[in-house]
Amino acid sequence: MRLIPVAAAALLLSSGAAMAQSSEPGIAVGATAGTTGLGVEVQVKVGPIFTLRGSLDRLTHSADESYDGIDYNADLAFDTVGGFIDLHPLANGLLISGGAYMGDRDIDLAATPTGPVEIGGQTYTPSQVGTLNGAVKLRDVAPFVGVGWDDTFYRTGRWGFRAVAGVAWSDEPEVALTSTGGSLSNDPTFQARLRDESRRITEETEGYGLFPVVQVGLNYKF
């Protein structure tokens, strides 16, 4: 029966040591990869369950997209700075994160029609349209919430593993569409049609306001 109190004492001592270790302040740097692109992070531990985290992320991507029946070449470029508070409620790697991404989040569009296209409810020929250029601009601030695992400050080694999943969101994007090189590029009526087309693209891109965030990374603790 003496084994029970001995085991209990050992468990309490080990738990106390783990809590003391998690309570120690610390700084860590790391690298991440995920839906936000490639990034670097700095973490500062401010208590047994709280960590402040800052990030720099860059995401670039090119794809063919179709909006309102017109095919565009879309170039995406997100350059963001993030600030977050990570809560570790059990004083281990499990975390709940909240904060925001801030910075430029733009999608550039370009299309050169080879056949008749409908713009703002009116059909135009390629020579009338020329080249369509557009910009889909998401709001500069996107709040974020997520959950994950980061054991950087809850293990004895210098290295820690991080994985997080969540969502960032913002208001509907702003869309601006222009024309160059067409016989009607400077025509006021055609420009009004382009504004109508911009509103239609805005309706199609409303879902861009919700951005899934999935990241993995490695940290090094000082």
N, C-alpha and C positions, 0 to 999 in steps of 0.2 A: 504494500500500500504506500510505502514511502516514495515509490516512483512517481505517483500522481502529483504530489506537491513539488517534487524536483522538476518534473516536466513542465508543470504550470509556471514555475519560477523561470525556467529557461525560456519559455514562450514569451513571458512578460518582458524579460530582459532583451530578447531579440526584437520584440515589437517596439520597445522603447528606443533601442539603438536605431532601428529603421526610421522611426519618427524623428529622432534627433538628426539623422542624416538628411531626411527630407526637409527639415526646418532650416538647414544651413543655407545661407545665400549663395548664389552662384550665377555665372554668366556662361552662355553657350552660343556657338555659331553653327550654322548648318546650311545645307543645300537641299532644295526640294525640286520635285518634278510632278506635274499633274495637269489638270485641265486649265490651270492658270498659267501654264508654261513652265519655264525654268526660273528658279529664284534662289535667293539667299535670305537667311533669317538671322536675327539676333534675339536671344532670350535672356531675360533677367528674372531670377527667382526672388520674390519679395515676401515669401512666407511659406508655411508648410503646404498650403494648397493653392497658392496663387503664383502665376507666372505672367510677366508682361512680355509681349512678343511683337517685333517689327519685321516687315518683309519688303523685299523688292522683287517684282516678278515681271517677266516679259514673255508675251505669247504672240507668235506670228503664224499665220496660216493663209493659204490661198486655195480657192475652190470655185467651181462653177455653180452659180445660184440663179434661180428663176423667180422673178417677181412680176406679178400681174401679166404673165405670159411672155415676158421679155427675158432673154438669157444674158446674164452679166458675169463678168469675171470679178470675183470678190476677194479683196485682200484685207485680211483682218490684222490689226495691230493693237495689242493691249499693253500699255506700260503703266504699271500700278505700284503704289506704295500702300502697305497695309499696316494697321495698328490693331492689336488684339489683347484681350485678357483671357487667359486659359485658367479655368477652375478645375482642380483635381480633387473632387469631393471625398475620395477615399484615401487621399495622400499616397496615391500610386500613379501608374501611368494613365489610367482612365481620365479623360478630360472632356469638359464642355467649354466651347470657345465662342466668344462673341467679339465683334469689332466691325471694321469696315475696310474696304478697298477704295483707294482714291487715285485718280489720275486719268490719263487719256485712254479712252476705249472706243476706237473708231473702226468702221468697215468702209473701205473705198470700193465703189462700183464703177465698172466701165463696160459699155456695150456698143457694138457697131452692127446694127441690124443689116441683114442681107436680103430681107424681104419685107413686105408691108407689116407694120406693127401698130397696135392700138395704144394710144397715149391719151389719157384723160377722157376716154370714151370716143375718140376720133381716130380713124385709121390714116397713117402717113406712110410715104414711101421712104426707102433708105436715103435717097438724095435729099429729101426734105429734112430728115432727122439728123443725119450726120452721125456723130458719136455722142452717146449719152454718158455723162459722168455724174456719179452720185456719191453722197457721203451719208452713212448711217452712224450717228453719233449717240452713244449711250451716255447717261448721266455720269458726271465725274465722281460721284460718291455712291458706293454700293454697300449697304450694311450686310453683315455676314453673321450667320450662326452655324455651328457644327458640333460634331462629337468625334472622338477619336482616341488615340493612344500615343503617349509620348513619355518614355521612361528615362529621359535624359538625367533628371535630377533625383531619380528614385532607384538608382543602381550604383554599384561601387566603381564600375569602370568609367573611363572618359567618354566613351561613345554611347550614343542613345539613338533609338529608332523612333520615327514619328510617322503616323498615318492618321489622316483626318478626312471626314466627309461632311459636306454641308451644302448650303446654298447662299449665294449673294443675290441681292435683288435691287432694282431701281425702277424709276418711272419709265414710261414708254420712251423709246429713242426718238431723236430728231432726225428727219430725213430731208435732204436737199438734192434736187435733181436739176442738171443743166444740160445744154446741148451746144456742141461746137462743130463747125465744118458743114452744117446743113444749110439748105437754101432758106429754111424758116427759123434758124437758130436764134435770130434777133427779132423775130416777129412777135409782137405783144400777145396776140391771140394764142400762138403756139406756146409761149412762155406761161400763159395762164393754164394751158393744158398740162404743162410740166408740173406746175404746182398741184394740180389735181392728182396727177400721177404720184407725186411725192406723198400725198395724203394716203393714197391707196397702199403704197409700200409701207408707210407707217403702220397701217392696220395689220399688214402681214408680218411685221417684225415685232409686234407687241410682246410675243413670247420671249424675245431676247432680253427682256427686263429681268428674267429669272435665269441665273447662271449657276449650274451645278459645279461645286468645287470638290475635287477628289485629289488628294496629295499624299505623297510618300516622301520621306527624306531621312537623312542622317545628320546627327548633331555631334559636336565635340564640346565637351564641358571643361572649363578652366578651373 
